[in-house]
Amino acid sequence: MVLEVAILNLRPGQGPAFEAAFGGAQEILAASPGYQRHELRHCLEDDHRYLLLVWWDDLESHTEGFRGSPDYERWRELLHHFYDPFPTVEHYVVCE
Amino acid sequence: MVLEVAILNLRPGQGPAFEAAFGGAQEILAASPGYQRHELRHCLEDDHRYLLLVWWDDLESHTEGFRGSPDYERWRELLHHFYDPFPTVEHYVVCE
């Protein structure tokens, strides 16, 4: 199991609109093969910062399956315009 | 409930020593009032990067309780010398 970690910095004042858009977009994420669950979290130290955590079966479920799916274009349209700068996404596995 | 998020960049070659030191230090964390659970994760994209997630009852359990405790000095001694640069720690709450 792999945890996707994306720290999302939004353009100022876009928090409510982003949260509303994410509420619709999350169905796209949840329908992707290899998806397990996700959490969208809001930063206590910075009102324009969010954290998206997505638990996947494996790395490729995200990087190839989700990003390569026809529905990913819709995900991009709904969400990517909120970000500034565009986020770096990383993946983490539990240490043994 | 508040999630502490710390992205930990280590000095080169220190991964195994850090993981061993963390194995001992985690008892200090787990004994702190308001602690719920934690995960130490390793980054797939960068071998020198780790992610520490700690679930706390509330922000103050971490920022005042844990950091203000006598045992925190021992935590610092065990772990802080591995980090370069010193990590920024943030806290996130689930969006409603």
Backbone of each chain as ProteinMPNN parsed JSONL, in Angstrom:
{"seq_chain_A": "MVLEVAILNLRPGQGPAFEAAFGGAQEILAASPGYQRHELRHCLEDDHRYLLLVWWDDLESHTEGFRGSPDYERWRELLHHFYDPFPTVEHYVVCE", "coords_chain_A": {"N_chain_A": [[0.839, -1.196, 0.0], [0.495, 2.218, -0.787], [0.986, 5.587, 0.124], [-0.192, 8.496, -1.196], [0.902, 11.819, -1.115], [0.059, 15.112, -1.164], [0.746, 18.424, -0.901], [-1.16, 21.193, -1.031], [-1.16, 24.339, -2.226], [-3.17, 27.105, -2.388], [-4.47, 29.657, -4.594], [-4.978, 32.923, -3.272], [-7.909, 33.332, -1.241], [-9.421, 31.307, -2.315], [-10.319, 29.112, -0.943], [-13.041, 28.227, -0.059], [-14.281, 27.822, -2.614], [-12.583, 25.941, -3.721], [-12.921, 23.796, -1.932], [-15.585, 23.176, -2.443], [-15.445, 22.43, -5.147], [-13.762, 20.259, -4.925], [-15.378, 18.523, -3.546], [-17.081, 17.598, -5.519], [-15.245, 16.512, -7.316], [-14.047, 14.39, -6.015], [-15.36, 12.036, -6.434], [-14.41, 11.081, -8.841], [-11.821, 10.366, -8.218], [-12.325, 8.354, -6.293], [-13.45, 6.368, -7.804], [-11.436, 5.203, -9.18], [-9.456, 2.41, -10.2], [-7.685, 0.544, -7.734], [-7.721, 2.52, -5.846], [-8.008, 3.248, -2.41], [-8.758, 4.9, -0.109], [-9.289, 8.338, 0.852], [-8.247, 11.525, 2.233], [-9.043, 14.904, 2.645], [-7.431, 17.612, 3.966], [-7.133, 20.564, 5.997], [-4.825, 23.164, 6.583], [-3.679, 24.213, 9.743], [-1.857, 26.214, 10.21], [-1.674, 27.758, 7.923], [-3.954, 29.315, 6.035], [-4.397, 29.021, 3.332], [-3.518, 26.581, 2.58], [-3.745, 23.119, 1.89], [-3.952, 19.58, 2.499], [-3.757, 16.701, 0.695], [-4.325, 13.385, 1.105], [-3.994, 10.2, -0.221], [-4.705, 6.864, -0.196], [-3.43, 4.177, -1.881], [-3.503, 1.025, -3.673], [-1.068, 0.419, -4.882], [1.86, 2.061, -6.299], [1.567, 2.397, -9.093], [-1.159, 2.373, -9.496], [-1.894, 4.976, -8.985], [-0.03, 6.609, -10.516], [-0.055, 5.619, -13.102], [-2.573, 4.346, -13.583], [-4.683, 6.147, -12.517], [-3.772, 8.735, -13.361], [-3.537, 8.24, -16.03], [-6.055, 7.803, -16.916], [-9.177, 8.3, -18.726], [-10.907, 9.944, -17.234], [-9.229, 11.588, -15.811], [-8.692, 13.987, -17.02], [-10.959, 15.478, -16.508], [-10.783, 15.749, -13.732], [-8.482, 17.372, -13.613], [-9.494, 19.678, -14.866], [-11.386, 20.482, -13.018], [-9.915, 21.068, -10.703], [-7.152, 21.88, -10.95], [-6.707, 24.559, -11.531], [-6.87, 25.951, -9.193], [-4.463, 25.883, -7.842], [-1.381, 27.282, -6.704], [1.884, 27.558, -6.061], [1.954, 24.963, -8.636], [1.337, 21.785, -7.267], [3.824, 19.572, -5.834], [3.81, 16.115, -5.893], [4.159, 13.342, -3.844], [5.066, 9.966, -2.883], [4.697, 7.598, -0.31], [5.83, 4.895, 1.658], [5.171, 2.701, 4.416], [7.62, 2.386, 6.945], [9.431, -0.54, 7.713]], "CA_chain_A": [[0.0, 0.0, 0.0], [1.267, 3.447, -0.965], [0.27, 6.815, 0.467], [0.083, 9.707, -1.979], [0.896, 13.012, -0.275], [0.129, 16.337, -1.96], [0.486, 19.67, -0.177], [-1.826, 22.023, -2.033], [-1.217, 25.767, -1.913], [-4.2, 27.7, -3.243], [-4.494, 31.091, -4.81], [-5.681, 33.54, -2.129], [-9.355, 33.482, -1.241], [-10.082, 30.253, -3.09], [-10.605, 27.95, -0.105], [-14.415, 27.696, -0.178], [-14.542, 27.331, -3.974], [-11.812, 24.705, -3.883], [-13.56, 22.712, -1.182], [-16.803, 22.8, -3.171], [-15.048, 21.707, -6.36], [-13.215, 18.965, -4.525], [-16.517, 17.686, -3.165], [-17.538, 16.925, -6.728], [-14.167, 15.792, -7.996], [-13.58, 13.216, -5.29], [-15.984, 10.827, -7.002], [-13.52, 10.602, -9.899], [-10.739, 9.691, -7.506], [-12.799, 7.157, -5.59], [-13.84, 5.35, -8.784], [-10.255, 4.73, -9.902], [-8.971, 1.112, -9.704], [-6.55, 0.616, -6.818], [-7.998, 3.521, -4.806], [-8.516, 2.702, -1.145], [-9.491, 5.96, 0.584], [-8.568, 9.618, 0.825], [-8.645, 12.583, 3.173], [-8.637, 16.277, 2.361], [-7.24, 18.291, 5.252], [-6.863, 21.996, 5.952], [-3.678, 23.472, 7.437], [-3.972, 25.154, 10.835], [-0.886, 27.313, 10.205], [-1.761, 28.536, 6.684], [-5.337, 29.156, 5.58], [-4.437, 28.712, 1.892], [-2.839, 25.293, 2.363], [-4.484, 21.881, 2.139], [-3.197, 18.335, 2.35], [-4.521, 15.572, 0.161], [-3.755, 12.054, 1.316], [-4.729, 9.143, -0.914], [-4.166, 5.528, 0.0], [-3.557, 3.371, -3.105], [-2.971, -0.344, -3.585], [0.34, 0.477, -5.269], [2.239, 3.316, -6.946], [1.07, 2.479, -10.46], [-2.593, 2.698, -9.492], [-1.979, 6.425, -9.075], [0.762, 7.289, -11.546], [-0.426, 5.134, -14.431], [-4.019, 4.125, -13.683], [-5.486, 7.357, -12.337], [-3.317, 9.837, -14.219], [-3.693, 7.869, -17.428], [-7.45, 7.472, -17.216], [-9.943, 9.352, -19.41], [-11.527, 10.855, -16.27], [-8.25, 12.476, -15.185], [-8.822, 15.314, -17.635], [-12.034, 16.169, -15.769], [-10.16, 16.067, -12.435], [-7.629, 18.521, -13.873], [-10.334, 20.848, -15.156], [-12.087, 20.901, -11.803], [-9.075, 21.399, -9.538], [-5.773, 22.35, -11.1], [-6.609, 26.026, -11.619], [-6.819, 26.538, -7.843], [-3.145, 25.72, -7.21], [-0.29, 28.198, -7.015], [2.351, 26.913, -7.281], [1.42, 23.624, -8.867], [1.924, 20.963, -6.194], [4.638, 18.369, -5.976], [3.142, 14.962, -5.293], [5.106, 12.281, -3.506], [4.475, 8.711, -2.42], [5.406, 7.102, 0.861], [5.488, 3.567, 2.182], [5.465, 2.554, 5.839], [8.894, 1.746, 7.277], [9.274, -1.84, 8.4]], "C_chain_A": [[0.879, 1.254, 0.0], [0.395, 4.647, -0.616], [0.749, 7.948, -0.431], [-0.069, 10.916, -1.057], [1.05, 14.237, -1.179], [-0.212, 17.513, -1.062], [0.051, 20.694, -1.212], [-1.881, 23.464, -1.555], [-2.155, 26.438, -2.91], [-3.928, 29.174, -3.497], [-5.337, 31.73, -3.697], [-7.189, 33.615, -2.317], [-10.124, 32.361, -1.906], [-10.505, 29.042, -2.249], [-12.018, 27.405, -0.251], [-14.718, 27.133, -1.565], [-13.796, 26.022, -4.226], [-12.5, 23.552, -3.16], [-14.841, 22.233, -1.878], [-16.457, 21.988, -4.416], [-14.515, 20.321, -6.012], [-14.336, 18.002, -4.14], [-17.111, 16.964, -4.356], [-16.472, 16.038, -7.335], [-13.799, 14.49, -7.299], [-14.229, 11.923, -5.791], [-15.101, 10.223, -8.095], [-12.381, 9.801, -9.286], [-11.203, 8.345, -6.954], [-13.17, 6.032, -6.548], [-12.634, 4.713, -9.467], [-9.783, 3.385, -9.341], [-7.724, 1.268, -8.834], [-6.677, 1.677, -5.748], [-8.505, 2.818, -3.557], [-9.347, 3.737, -0.386], [-8.695, 7.237, 0.472], [-9.066, 10.508, 1.954], [-8.184, 13.911, 2.595], [-8.581, 17.004, 3.697], [-6.806, 19.729, 5.038], [-5.769, 22.319, 6.973], [-4.055, 24.499, 8.511], [-3.049, 26.367, 10.789], [-1.023, 28.229, 8.992], [-3.125, 28.286, 6.052], [-5.435, 28.774, 4.108], [-3.842, 27.338, 1.565], [-3.736, 24.119, 2.756], [-3.529, 20.703, 1.969], [-4.147, 17.287, 1.808], [-3.717, 14.302, 0.396], [-4.629, 11.059, 0.573], [-4.0, 7.829, -0.713], [-4.503, 4.702, -1.245], [-3.028, 1.963, -2.859], [-1.482, -0.378, -3.899], [0.585, 1.779, -6.032], [1.573, 3.481, -8.314], [-0.427, 2.759, -10.521], [-2.797, 4.199, -9.602], [-1.315, 6.956, -10.342], [0.399, 6.84, -12.958], [-1.946, 5.015, -14.562], [-4.808, 5.423, -13.619], [-5.071, 8.452, -13.316], [-3.476, 9.514, -15.707], [-5.127, 7.602, -17.838], [-8.144, 8.612, -17.965], [-10.532, 10.375, -18.433], [-10.53, 11.835, -15.649], [-8.324, 13.883, -15.771], [-9.899, 16.144, -16.91], [-11.548, 16.614, -14.381], [-9.295, 17.328, -12.573], [-8.46, 19.8, -14.067], [-10.992, 21.402, -13.886], [-11.164, 21.536, -10.77], [-7.772, 22.14, -9.825], [-5.653, 23.871, -11.132], [-6.583, 26.695, -10.241], [-5.396, 26.654, -7.301], [-2.14, 26.772, -7.67], [0.717, 28.16, -5.861], [1.698, 25.558, -7.486], [2.114, 22.654, -7.914], [2.867, 19.872, -6.681], [3.927, 17.244, -5.236], [4.187, 13.889, -5.04], [4.353, 11.079, -2.951], [5.348, 8.116, -1.32], [4.887, 5.724, 1.262], [5.902, 3.495, 3.656], [6.828, 1.879, 6.012], [8.631, 0.441, 8.013], [9.738, -1.696, 9.839]], "O_chain_A": [[1.883, 1.322, 0.71], [-0.771, 4.72, -1.003], [1.925, 8.312, -0.432], [-1.043, 11.023, -0.312], [2.055, 14.377, -1.877], [-1.317, 17.596, -0.525], [0.79, 21.019, -2.141], [-2.573, 23.774, -0.586], [-1.958, 26.349, -4.122], [-3.249, 29.844, -2.719], [-6.307, 31.128, -3.237], [-7.682, 33.92, -3.403], [-11.344, 32.443, -2.049], [-10.996, 28.054, -2.794], [-12.183, 26.22, -0.543], [-15.344, 26.079, -1.68], [-14.32, 25.11, -4.867], [-12.644, 22.462, -3.714], [-15.139, 21.038, -1.897], [-17.1, 20.979, -4.705], [-14.781, 19.343, -6.71], [-14.239, 16.8, -4.387], [-17.594, 15.84, -4.224], [-16.762, 14.942, -7.813], [-13.286, 13.574, -7.943], [-13.689, 10.837, -5.583], [-15.049, 9.004, -8.255], [-12.025, 8.721, -9.757], [-10.538, 7.326, -7.137], [-13.202, 4.867, -6.152], [-12.794, 3.777, -10.251], [-9.716, 3.228, -8.122], [-6.819, 2.034, -9.166], [-5.849, 1.745, -4.839], [-9.329, 1.906, -3.635], [-10.506, 3.483, -0.057], [-7.542, 7.216, 0.041], [-10.127, 10.29, 2.54], [-7.058, 14.025, 2.111], [-9.549, 17.014, 4.458], [-6.19, 20.065, 4.026], [-5.787, 21.808, 8.092], [-4.671, 25.523, 8.216], [-3.413, 27.437, 11.276], [-0.54, 29.361, 9.021], [-3.414, 27.182, 5.591], [-6.464, 28.251, 3.68], [-3.686, 26.988, 0.395], [-4.389, 24.128, 3.8], [-2.455, 20.823, 1.38], [-5.201, 17.02, 2.385], [-2.58, 14.17, -0.057], [-5.851, 11.066, 0.715], [-2.816, 7.706, -1.026], [-5.666, 4.543, -1.618], [-2.216, 1.736, -1.962], [-0.723, -1.11, -3.264], [-0.352, 2.503, -6.367], [1.08, 4.558, -8.651], [-0.91, 3.325, -11.501], [-3.751, 4.655, -10.233], [-1.939, 7.657, -11.138], [0.536, 7.612, -13.907], [-2.536, 5.514, -15.52], [-5.524, 5.764, -14.561], [-5.909, 9.025, -14.012], [-3.54, 10.419, -16.54], [-5.391, 7.22, -18.978], [-7.737, 9.767, -17.845], [-10.644, 11.552, -18.772], [-10.94, 12.813, -15.024], [-8.043, 14.86, -15.077], [-9.753, 17.353, -16.732], [-11.865, 17.711, -13.921], [-9.374, 18.236, -11.746], [-8.157, 20.851, -13.502], [-11.13, 22.613, -13.71], [-11.575, 22.439, -10.042], [-7.338, 22.952, -9.009], [-4.601, 24.413, -10.792], [-6.299, 27.888, -10.143], [-5.149, 27.446, -6.392], [-2.058, 27.106, -8.852], [0.427, 28.682, -4.784], [0.978, 25.065, -6.618], [3.336, 22.692, -7.768], [2.724, 19.332, -7.779], [3.498, 17.409, -4.094], [4.994, 13.57, -5.913], [3.175, 11.161, -2.602], [6.576, 8.134, -1.4], [3.691, 5.437, 1.21], [6.858, 4.144, 4.08], [7.148, 0.921, 5.309], [7.717, 0.344, 8.831], [9.695, -2.662, 10.601]]}, "seq_chain_B": "MVLEVAILNLRPGQGPAFEAAFGGAQEILAASPGYQRHELRHCLEDDHRYLLLVWWDDLESHTEGFRGSPDYERWRELLHHFYDPFPTVEHYVVCE", "coords_chain_B": {"N_chain_B": [[-9.521, 16.099, 16.429], [-6.159, 16.209, 15.399], [-3.793, 16.162, 12.783], [-0.403, 15.845, 12.772], [2.126, 16.747, 10.536], [5.195, 16.052, 9.248], [7.74, 16.491, 7.063], [10.693, 14.93, 6.579], [13.922, 15.527, 5.836], [16.885, 13.901, 5.428], [20.384, 13.934, 6.322], [22.771, 12.797, 3.901], [22.984, 9.253, 3.485], [22.117, 8.502, 5.974], [19.849, 7.029, 6.484], [19.429, 4.234, 7.485], [20.536, 4.496, 10.118], [18.954, 6.514, 11.15], [16.411, 5.296, 11.083], [16.81, 3.275, 12.951], [17.327, 4.79, 15.265], [14.909, 6.132, 15.468], [13.259, 4.009, 16.041], [13.771, 3.567, 18.75], [13.142, 6.079, 19.815], [10.438, 6.43, 19.387], [8.951, 5.512, 21.493], [8.946, 7.559, 23.338], [7.368, 9.451, 22.105], [4.928, 8.019, 21.927], [4.187, 7.845, 24.555], [3.26, 10.276, 25.283], [0.794, 12.506, 26.595], [-2.353, 12.748, 24.963], [-1.489, 11.768, 22.589], [-2.312, 9.732, 19.805], [-1.711, 7.922, 17.587], [0.975, 6.977, 15.348], [2.812, 7.152, 12.243], [5.747, 6.281, 10.557], [7.063, 6.98, 7.474], [8.624, 6.196, 4.336], [9.995, 7.869, 1.562], [9.196, 7.237, -1.814], [10.23, 8.564, -3.984], [12.518, 9.899, -3.175], [15.281, 8.909, -1.57], [16.329, 9.915, 0.764], [14.333, 11.056, 2.177], [11.74, 11.206, 4.562], [8.488, 10.725, 6.02], [6.751, 11.829, 8.743], [3.881, 11.124, 10.405], [1.645, 12.097, 12.858], [-1.048, 11.443, 14.853], [-2.947, 13.405, 16.917], [-4.835, 14.256, 19.892], [-5.47, 16.964, 20.009], [-4.207, 20.193, 18.931], [-2.619, 21.377, 20.947], [-1.736, 19.251, 22.445], [0.45, 18.355, 21.075], [2.05, 20.732, 20.546], [2.331, 22.051, 22.976], [2.118, 20.131, 25.091], [3.745, 17.775, 24.305], [6.097, 18.998, 23.201], [6.794, 20.57, 25.34], [7.477, 18.861, 27.319], [9.514, 17.099, 29.766], [10.721, 14.866, 28.577], [11.082, 15.579, 25.959], [13.536, 16.66, 25.384], [15.192, 14.453, 25.249], [14.147, 13.193, 22.964], [14.892, 15.112, 21.044], [17.677, 14.892, 21.227], [18.057, 12.308, 20.266], [17.145, 12.388, 17.631], [17.234, 14.898, 16.178], [19.686, 15.577, 15.018], [19.869, 14.232, 12.658], [18.586, 15.61, 10.645], [18.495, 17.659, 7.733], [17.583, 20.118, 5.694], [16.459, 21.485, 8.897], [13.294, 20.279, 9.766], [10.104, 21.669, 8.754], [7.162, 21.699, 10.585], [3.781, 20.942, 10.33], [0.221, 21.214, 10.956], [-2.845, 19.586, 10.435], [-6.335, 19.541, 9.864], [-9.26, 17.552, 9.248], [-11.287, 18.36, 6.462], [-14.605, 19.537, 6.61]], "CA_chain_B": [[-8.286, 15.372, 16.168], [-5.234, 16.971, 14.555], [-2.704, 15.373, 12.213], [0.914, 16.482, 12.608], [2.782, 16.309, 9.302], [6.584, 16.513, 9.179], [8.565, 15.906, 6.01], [12.023, 14.88, 7.183], [15.027, 15.335, 4.903], [18.047, 13.455, 6.207], [21.724, 14.028, 5.756], [22.976, 11.618, 3.05], [23.49, 8.013, 4.043], [21.718, 8.344, 7.374], [18.556, 6.35, 6.592], [19.388, 3.118, 8.439], [20.777, 4.963, 11.489], [17.763, 7.253, 11.559], [15.311, 4.352, 11.364], [17.127, 2.605, 14.219], [17.13, 5.754, 16.351], [13.473, 6.385, 15.598], [12.678, 2.848, 16.7], [13.837, 3.802, 20.188], [12.529, 7.351, 20.203], [8.977, 6.455, 19.248], [8.325, 5.268, 22.801], [8.765, 8.865, 23.976], [6.186, 10.023, 21.453], [3.719, 7.263, 22.243], [3.846, 8.008, 25.971], [2.859, 11.659, 25.538], [-0.662, 12.668, 26.689], [-2.996, 13.257, 23.759], [-1.017, 10.991, 21.421], [-3.199, 8.651, 19.378], [-0.911, 6.939, 16.855], [1.879, 7.61, 14.391], [3.409, 6.35, 11.182], [6.941, 6.779, 9.873], [7.027, 6.489, 6.093], [9.803, 6.45, 3.514], [9.579, 8.427, 0.268], [9.602, 6.437, -2.965], [10.92, 9.406, -4.967], [13.752, 10.457, -2.62], [15.699, 7.953, -0.547], [16.706, 10.622, 1.996], [13.151, 11.747, 2.705], [10.765, 10.452, 5.33], [7.282, 11.445, 6.431], [6.228, 11.444, 10.05], [2.494, 11.507, 10.668], [1.23, 11.812, 14.236], [-2.428, 11.807, 15.162], [-3.057, 13.917, 18.286], [-6.182, 14.664, 20.297], [-5.623, 18.373, 19.651], [-2.941, 20.86, 18.604], [-1.818, 21.663, 22.135], [-1.092, 18.019, 22.918], [1.77, 18.329, 20.444], [2.871, 21.947, 20.611], [2.602, 22.41, 24.368], [2.348, 18.945, 25.911], [4.927, 16.998, 23.907], [7.302, 19.833, 23.077], [7.12, 21.149, 26.638], [7.691, 17.806, 28.318], [10.923, 16.798, 30.066], [11.251, 13.842, 27.67], [11.316, 16.098, 24.612], [14.976, 16.864, 25.217], [15.745, 13.156, 24.825], [13.701, 13.069, 21.569], [15.773, 15.982, 20.267], [19.027, 14.315, 21.203], [18.072, 11.088, 19.463], [16.706, 12.509, 16.235], [17.34, 16.15, 15.434], [20.953, 15.694, 14.291], [19.769, 13.585, 11.344], [17.822, 16.411, 9.694], [19.128, 18.757, 7.014], [17.444, 21.144, 6.724], [15.552, 21.169, 9.986], [11.962, 20.228, 9.14], [8.928, 22.444, 9.122], [6.089, 20.813, 11.028], [2.464, 21.576, 10.21], [-0.901, 20.479, 11.519], [-3.979, 19.582, 9.5], [-7.623, 18.981, 10.311], [-10.096, 17.088, 8.142], [-12.314, 19.302, 5.987], [-15.993, 19.061, 6.839]], "C_chain_B": [[-7.451, 16.134, 15.14], [-4.124, 16.046, 14.065], [-1.458, 16.243, 12.083], [1.592, 15.889, 11.384], [4.185, 16.911, 9.278], [7.295, 15.764, 8.061], [10.017, 16.066, 6.437], [13.061, 14.585, 6.118], [16.282, 15.038, 5.712], [19.35, 13.829, 5.516], [22.008, 12.736, 4.983], [23.512, 10.422, 3.826], [23.029, 7.698, 5.445], [20.414, 7.558, 7.556], [18.529, 5.218, 7.601], [19.596, 3.564, 9.888], [19.568, 5.728, 12.018], [16.632, 6.295, 11.919], [15.555, 3.618, 12.685], [16.889, 3.539, 15.402], [15.643, 6.04, 16.563], [12.78, 5.224, 16.309], [12.717, 2.955, 18.213], [13.057, 5.03, 20.604], [11.011, 7.309, 20.19], [8.253, 6.157, 20.563], [8.051, 6.581, 23.534], [7.504, 9.529, 23.424], [4.909, 9.341, 21.946], [3.271, 7.43, 23.687], [3.277, 9.394, 26.274], [1.334, 11.782, 25.603], [-1.243, 13.292, 25.423], [-2.528, 12.593, 22.483], [-2.036, 9.907, 21.089], [-2.423, 7.545, 18.655], [0.02, 7.686, 15.918], [2.283, 6.617, 13.32], [4.685, 7.047, 10.725], [6.964, 6.135, 8.501], [8.248, 6.976, 5.328], [9.345, 6.862, 2.123], [10.09, 7.557, -0.884], [10.421, 7.251, -3.963], [12.281, 9.91, -4.478], [14.171, 9.61, -1.42], [16.049, 8.625, 0.775], [15.526, 11.294, 2.677], [12.212, 10.767, 3.402], [9.576, 11.353, 5.645], [6.871, 10.914, 7.796], [4.822, 12.01, 10.183], [2.179, 11.14, 12.108], [-0.188, 12.327, 14.427], [-2.511, 12.162, 16.652], [-4.524, 14.248, 18.596], [-6.474, 16.099, 19.879], [-4.233, 18.983, 19.445], [-2.029, 20.996, 19.818], [-1.154, 20.408, 22.709], [0.303, 17.892, 22.314], [2.609, 19.548, 20.804], [3.204, 22.356, 22.043], [2.964, 21.168, 25.187], [3.644, 18.235, 25.55], [6.179, 17.856, 23.881], [7.722, 20.454, 24.4], [7.461, 20.117, 27.698], [9.177, 17.605, 28.586], [11.529, 15.804, 29.076], [11.558, 14.375, 26.276], [12.803, 16.328, 24.347], [15.658, 15.574, 24.736], [15.386, 12.881, 23.356], [14.62, 13.887, 20.654], [17.167, 15.371, 20.122], [19.119, 13.112, 20.262], [17.917, 11.358, 17.976], [17.131, 13.776, 15.503], [18.625, 16.278, 14.628], [20.924, 15.023, 12.921], [19.251, 14.539, 10.264], [18.659, 17.516, 9.048], [18.319, 19.021, 5.748], [16.517, 20.69, 7.844], [14.115, 21.271, 9.473], [10.988, 21.286, 9.651], [7.813, 21.454, 9.471], [4.775, 21.578, 10.923], [1.387, 20.651, 10.755], [-2.127, 20.658, 10.637], [-5.2, 18.94, 10.143], [-8.436, 18.577, 9.079], [-11.109, 18.155, 7.761], [-13.695, 18.683, 6.224], [-16.664, 18.775, 5.508]], "O_chain_B": [[-7.972, 16.635, 14.143], [-3.583, 15.25, 14.832], [-1.46, 17.248, 11.373], [1.627, 14.67, 11.215], [4.344, 18.132, 9.286], [7.432, 14.541, 8.112], [10.508, 17.179, 6.63], [13.072, 13.491, 5.555], [16.687, 15.824, 6.569], [19.406, 14.013, 4.3], [21.527, 11.675, 5.38], [24.37, 10.555, 4.699], [23.494, 6.731, 6.049], [19.927, 7.437, 8.68], [17.687, 5.226, 8.499], [18.916, 3.073, 10.789], [19.204, 5.602, 13.187], [15.973, 6.465, 12.944], [14.619, 3.371, 13.445], [16.321, 3.135, 16.416], [15.18, 6.172, 17.696], [11.84, 5.424, 17.078], [11.802, 2.488, 18.892], [12.385, 5.023, 21.635], [10.364, 8.072, 20.907], [7.085, 6.507, 20.727], [7.062, 6.707, 24.256], [6.694, 10.087, 24.164], [3.942, 10.001, 22.329], [2.109, 7.185, 24.012], [2.857, 9.656, 27.401], [0.642, 11.22, 24.754], [-0.689, 14.249, 24.881], [-3.096, 12.82, 21.415], [-2.559, 9.242, 21.984], [-2.469, 6.382, 19.054], [-0.13, 8.891, 15.715], [2.117, 5.407, 13.472], [4.699, 8.262, 10.53], [6.895, 4.913, 8.369], [8.821, 8.022, 5.632], [8.416, 6.274, 1.57], [11.263, 7.187, -0.923], [11.222, 6.687, -4.709], [13.113, 10.31, -5.292], [13.499, 9.598, -0.388], [16.063, 7.961, 1.812], [15.704, 12.025, 3.652], [11.932, 9.672, 2.913], [9.657, 12.578, 5.546], [6.67, 9.714, 7.981], [4.608, 13.219, 10.084], [2.415, 10.009, 12.533], [-0.48, 13.5, 14.189], [-2.196, 11.351, 17.523], [-5.332, 14.486, 17.699], [-7.583, 16.416, 19.448], [-3.216, 18.359, 19.749], [-0.823, 20.763, 19.733], [-0.127, 20.498, 23.381], [1.224, 17.386, 22.956], [3.728, 19.422, 21.301], [4.255, 22.948, 22.288], [3.978, 21.147, 25.885], [4.54, 18.105, 26.384], [7.201, 17.494, 24.465], [8.884, 20.827, 24.566], [7.707, 20.468, 28.853], [10.009, 17.907, 27.73], [12.718, 15.886, 28.767], [12.223, 13.7, 25.49], [13.265, 16.201, 23.213], [16.581, 15.611, 23.922], [16.221, 12.394, 22.594], [15.065, 13.4, 19.615], [17.746, 15.345, 19.036], [20.114, 12.922, 19.563], [18.486, 10.646, 17.149], [17.369, 13.722, 14.296], [18.656, 17.018, 13.645], [21.833, 15.213, 12.113], [19.464, 14.289, 9.077], [19.422, 18.212, 9.718], [18.366, 18.218, 4.815], [15.873, 19.645, 7.749], [13.761, 22.249, 8.815], [11.044, 21.724, 10.8], [7.562, 20.497, 8.738], [4.672, 22.719, 11.373], [1.619, 19.463, 10.983], [-2.404, 21.756, 10.155], [-5.107, 17.943, 10.858], [-8.314, 19.18, 8.013], [-11.718, 18.782, 8.628], [-13.904, 17.481, 6.059], [-17.825, 18.368, 5.477]]}, "name": "protein", "num_of_chains": 2, "seq": "MVLEVAILNLRPGQGPAFEAAFGGAQEILAASPGYQRHELRHCLEDDHRYLLLVWWDDLESHTEGFRGSPDYERWRELLHHFYDPFPTVEHYVVCEMVLEVAILNLRPGQGPAFEAAFGGAQEILAASPGYQRHELRHCLEDDHRYLLLVWWDDLESHTEGFRGSPDYERWRELLHHFYDPFPTVEHYVVCE"}
